[in-house]
Amino acid sequence: MKLIYLGHSAFYIESGDFKALIDPFIQGNPQCPFELDDFPQLSHILVTHGHADHIGDTVALAQKTGALVVCNHELGHYFQGQGLKNVHTMHIGGRFDRFKMTPAWHGSSVEIDGKLYDGGTPAGFLIDLDGIKIYHAGDTGLTMEMQLLQSEKIDYALLPIGSNYTMDWPDVLRAVEMIQPKTLIPMHYNTFEAIKVDFDQLAIPEKLNMKMLRPGETLDL
């Protein structure tokens, strides 16, 4: 099983026949070292919310690979309007297959012809693969619901750290205290000026088990 960081909030997870992208912001992502053709086979695409840097290349990749797109109801309706037929919709607290959709405090919209439309409730995903649990928080501020995740015994927590649109570093540390994951993997930082992070200025506790992944780096799980 492997996890590849694509930059921003985009990840690729592979375990046997399970080949999934989360928030596949590839084209236009200044951090991403991959092209769409680098993903010829996909079983799933998970989308946390409707902003363009998270929907990314979902439509093009799903059309090319036939991957099942998993998202909230409103985004599912949008994707079907874009011609996708293999779409599964769910909502906060629901479980489907290996996924549970978790709360995220953020916004969600899709842009069509220069106008913004409702993108449904933003979310995160809890993914259970062969006994390994990965939590992708999506874009979110600190939320008390995170303490409910402690009982899930999460192995890898993918948390946004760039502030401005999501949690700042002190809130990330509070989130880790609530969730109690084995490993923190930061995401959603340094893609744009508004979310730049100077790690030299962060107070990083010695006890924190944090794995910094460079865009393109693979972590064997």
URSUL-V317952 format. One record per pair of residues at least 6 apart in sequence whose C-alpha atoms are under 6 Angstrom apart, sorted by sequence separation. I is the first residue (numbers start at 1). J is the second residue. D is the distance in whole Angstrom. If there is no record, write none. Layout:
<<I;J;D> <I;J;D>>
//
This chain:
<<5;11;5> <13;19;6> <26;32;6> <94;100;6> <110;116;6> <127;133;6> <161;167;6> <189;195;5> <190;196;4> <4;11;6> <13;20;5> <94;101;6> <110;117;5> <127;134;5> <161;168;6> <189;196;6> <4;12;5> <12;20;6> <93;101;5> <109;117;5> <126;134;6> <161;169;6> <3;12;6> <12;21;5> <92;101;5> <93;102;6> <109;118;5> <110;119;6> <126;135;5> <3;13;5> <11;21;6> <92;102;5> <109;119;4> <125;135;6> <2;13;6> <11;22;5> <92;103;6> <108;119;5> <125;136;5> <2;14;5> <10;22;5> <124;136;6> <1;14;6> <10;23;5> <76;89;6> <124;137;4> <1;15;4> <10;24;5> <108;122;6> <124;138;5> <10;25;6> <73;89;5> <72;89;5> <68;86;5> <69;87;5> <70;88;5> <71;89;5> <72;90;5> <104;122;6> <68;87;6> <70;89;6> <72;91;5> <104;123;5> <103;123;5> <102;123;6> <133;154;5> <20;42;6> <102;124;5> <133;155;5> <134;156;5> <135;157;5> <136;158;5> <137;159;6> <19;42;5> <20;43;6> <22;45;6> <42;65;6> <44;67;5> <46;69;6> <101;124;6> <102;125;6> <135;158;6> <7;31;5> <19;43;5> <20;44;5> <21;45;5> <22;46;5> <23;47;5> <41;65;6> <43;67;5> <44;68;5> <45;69;5> <46;70;5> <47;71;5> <101;125;5> <157;181;6> <7;32;5> <18;43;6> <20;45;5> <42;67;5> <44;69;6> <100;125;6> <141;166;5> <142;167;6> <156;181;6> <185;210;6> <6;32;5> <100;126;5> <140;166;5> <141;167;5> <155;181;5> <160;186;6> <162;188;6> <183;209;5> <184;210;5> <185;211;5> <99;126;6> <139;166;6> <154;181;5> <155;182;5> <156;183;5> <157;184;5> <158;185;5> <159;186;5> <160;187;5> <162;189;4> <183;210;6> <25;53;6> <99;127;5> <156;184;6> <157;185;6> <158;186;6> <159;187;6> <160;188;5> <25;54;6> <98;127;6> <142;171;6> <150;179;4> <98;128;5> <149;179;5> <150;180;6> <23;54;4> <25;56;4> <147;178;4> <23;55;6> <24;56;5> <25;57;6> <147;179;6> <24;57;6> <146;179;6> <162;195;4> <106;140;5> <105;140;5> <104;140;5> <105;141;5> <75;119;6> <74;119;6> <74;120;5> <51;108;6> <50;108;5> <51;109;6> <49;108;5> <50;109;5> <50;110;5> <50;119;5> <49;122;5> <48;122;6> <48;123;5> <48;124;6> <48;138;6> <9;187;5> <8;187;6> <9;188;5> <8;188;4> <8;191;6> <7;215;5> <6;215;5> <5;215;5> <6;216;5> <5;216;6> <5;217;6> <4;217;6> <4;218;4> <3;218;6> <3;219;5> <2;219;6> <2;220;5> <2;221;5> <1;221;5>>
//
